């Protein structure tokens, strides 16, 4: 069984998907039995790669329209415009266990279970919730959150850490939070208005980059 390739069709342009579809039809027509390894090798020859699917938010047509409008409104923004925006977010840090996403090590095949090649875990790890802010001018102050985050806690954080960061480091007048539900409370909106801070709004299902 010979895998179809771009070289087999010098006078026409075909995508890898077209070649895959055509070759599958040829196999079915010839009643050929093909093992899994042959199929995998064949897919590599026509430049398919086996990868973990990237994550992307599932959006409704209305949400897509809202996000597009948000992007168009910011399309003409310059670097200087974005430099005037203060961004904030919260993050949980597991103490002594590193990143939740995992840890990579270099080791020989027979060293997989060596003590210094393992990531030590705990059933109930200690963790910290951190709030921080930053702008194009650098990082702002950081707060350690010791209670459940709600609207009242958010106001206290903004009052004690955001305001002082803006006054002492940024001098910015645009604030972009992480769009968590607690940030949408009326008490927070009122607080920011009283402090003359312009709170920018995210599009539906915020336009943050995904790790995710």
N, C-alpha and C positions, 0 to 999 in steps of 0.2 A: 504494500500500500504506500503510495507516494503522496506526501502532503502537498496540497496546492500552495503555490507561492506567488509573490508578485512577479518574479522572473518568468513565470509560465505565461504571463499575459502582457507582453511588452508593448502592445498597441492599444491597450485599454487600461483605465484606472479603476481598480476595485478596492473597496474597503476590506478590512479583515473580516468584518461581519458578513459581507457578501461571499467571500471565499469560504468561510465556515459553513454558511447555509448551502452553498453549491456542493461542497464536498460531502456534507451529510446526506444530501439527496443522492449523490453518486453511490455512496456506501449502501444506502437502503435499496437502491435499484439493483445493485450487484449481489445483494444478500450476503455480504461479507461479514464475518465475525471479527471484531476488533477488540483487543484487550484494553484495559484502562490505561496502562502505561503508554501504549501506542497513541491513544487519543491525547494524553498529556503532552507527549513529545511533539505531536502534530500541532497542537495548539501553540506551543512555544515557537515552532517554525513560522507560524503566521502571526507571530508577535503578540499573542495573548499572554497575560501574566496573571498568576493567581495571587490576589491581594485581599486583605481584609477590607470590607466595604467601609467607606468613610461615612461619618454621621452627618446628617443634615436634618434640620427641623422640618417637620411635616406641616405645610402651610396650606390654608384654604385660599381660594382665588381672591377673597377679600383681603386676606393678610398679605398676599403677594402684591396686590395693588397698593396697599398702604406702605409696604416696605419700599416699593419702587418710587412712590411719591416722596418718601423720606430721603431716599438717596438723591433724587433729582434736586430737592431743596438744598442739599449740602454739596452738590456737584461743583459749584463755583467757589466753594470755600478754599482758601489758600492755607499754606502751612501756618502762617501767622494767625489765621482764624482759629485753627485747631490748637495752637499753642495757648490760647486763652481759655481753653476748656479744662476743668478739673474733673477727673474721673475717680470714682470710688468703687470699692467692691469688698466683699467679705470672703474669707477662705479658711477652711479648717486644716490644721496642721497636726498630724499624728506624731507625738513625741517619741523619738527613738526608733521609729519605723520607716522614716523616709516618706517618699511620695506614695500615695495610694495606688498610683498607676503602675508601680512595679520598680524593680531595680535590676540593672544589667551588670554582669561581671565577666571578666575574661578568665577562663580556666581551661585546663586540659579535660578531655572526656572522663578521665577517672577521678576528677576532683569535684564533681558535681555536688557532693555532700560534705565537702570539707567545710569546717566551721566558718572560715573567712570567705567562703563563696555562697553562703546562705543569707537570706534576708530573714532576720528574726521577727516573729510575729507574736502578738498577744491577743487572746480572745476578747479582752476588754481594754484596748489601748488608751492611754491618756492622750488627750487632744486639747488643742487651743483653737478658739475661733478668733480670727484676726480681722480687724477692719483697717483699711488703709486708703490713701488717696494719692494721686499723682497728676502731673500735667507735663507739658513739653518742657517745663523748666526744671523738672526733677520730682523726687518723691516728697510727700507731705508727712504729716504725723501719722502714727500708727496707734491703734487702740486694741487692747485685749478685752474681748467680750466674755463675761463670766455668767451671763444669764441668757434666757431665751430672747431672741431678737423680736421686738414688736415696735409699734409706732413710738411709744414713749422712750424706749431704749435708743431708737434711731435719732430722735430729737436730741437726747443727751449727748450722743456721739457727735452729731453735727455741731452742736453748740460748743462742746469742749475741744474738738479736734479739727473739724473742717474749717470753722471760722478762723481759728488761730493760724491754720495753715495758709489760708487765703490772705490773711492780713500780714503775716510775717514772711511768707515765701513766694506766693503766687501773684497776688494782686489781681486775680482773675475775677470775672463776673459771670461766667457760665459754668454751671455745675451739671454733670451727667452721672446719675447714680446707676446701679446695676439692674434696675427695673424689677427688683424683688417686690412682692405684693405689699409688704409692710411700708415700702417707700411711697405708695400711692395714697396713704392715709391723708385726710384733710389737715390733721394737726401738723404734718410735715410740710405740706404745701403752704400753710399759714406761716409757719416758722421761717421758711425760706423767703417768703414775701416780705415779712417784717425785717429781715436782714438784708433786703434788697439784692438777693441772689437769684439770678435767672436760672431756673431749673429747666434744662432741656428735656424733651420727651423722646423716648424711643418709639420706633414703629412697633406694630403688633408683633409679638414674639421677637424681642429685641434683636437688633442687628449686631450682636456681639459675634466675634469669631468663635467657631465650635471646635474641643480637644478630644476635642474631644473626639 
